[in-house]
Amino acid sequence: MVKIRLTRGGAKKRPFYHIIVTDSRSARDGRNIERVGFYNPVASGNEKQVELNTERVQYWIGQGAQMTDKVANLYKQAAKAA
């Protein structure tokens, strides 16, 4: 099954997550199909906390991809901001 989920990046004690489309069997930071956005939980000032390509997310949902709970919340947040 194809999933839309987070993959971790960034430094120690300073996480940064990419929102990716991947096969559910692949590792968290493993191979991905497409990168559709990012989430920065420690954003401050002018930095964006969430950026998401909603058109591509809609495309993948139409193809049968499932979003994780956290990505679904971030999607709602990004849709509200746009």
N, C-alpha and C positions, 0 to 999 in steps of 0.2 A: 504494500500500500504506500502511496505517496503522502508525505506529511509536510506541513509548513511549520517549522520549529526554529528554536534559537540555537546558535552555536557560539561558544565563548571565545573571546579574544581579549586583548588588553593585557595590562600588567598585573602583578600581584597586588591585591587590595584595591585595584582600580579596574573593575570588569567593564567589558564592552561586548555587546552581542550583535551578531549578524542574524538577520531573519532570512532563512534559506528554505528552499524546496528540496527535499531529499527522499530517498527510499527509507522507509521506517526501519529496515534492517541494518542500515549503515550506522557507524559510530557517531557520537555527538559531534565531534570535530572532524569527522571523516569526509568522504566524497559527497558533493552536493550537485544537484541538477542546475539550480539557478539561485542567485542571491537577489532578494527582492526588497531589502531594506536593512535598517539597523535600529538598535535600542541601546541608549546610553543611560543607565540608571543613576550615574553620578554627575550628570550634566549640570552646569551652573552658568549663570550669566546668560550670554547670547547663544550658548551651545544648544543645539536641538537635542531633545530627549528621544524622540521617535521620528523616523522617516521611513515611509513605506510606499512602494509603488502599488497603489490599490488596483490599478488596471490589471497588472500581472497576477495579483492575488486572486482577483475575480476569475481570471482565465484558469488558473490552476484549480480553484474550487469547482469550476465548471467541468474540469477534467476528472474530478473525483478526489482531489486532495483534501485531507483533513487537517484542520488547524489545532494546535495544542491550546490548552486553556489560556496560557499566558499570551500567546500570539493573538488569540481572539480578543482578549482585553486590549492589547496594543492596537489591533485593527480598529476597534471601536474608538479608541482615543485618537488615532490618526484621522479617522473619518470625521470626527467631531471638530478637529482642528482645521481641516481643509474646507 
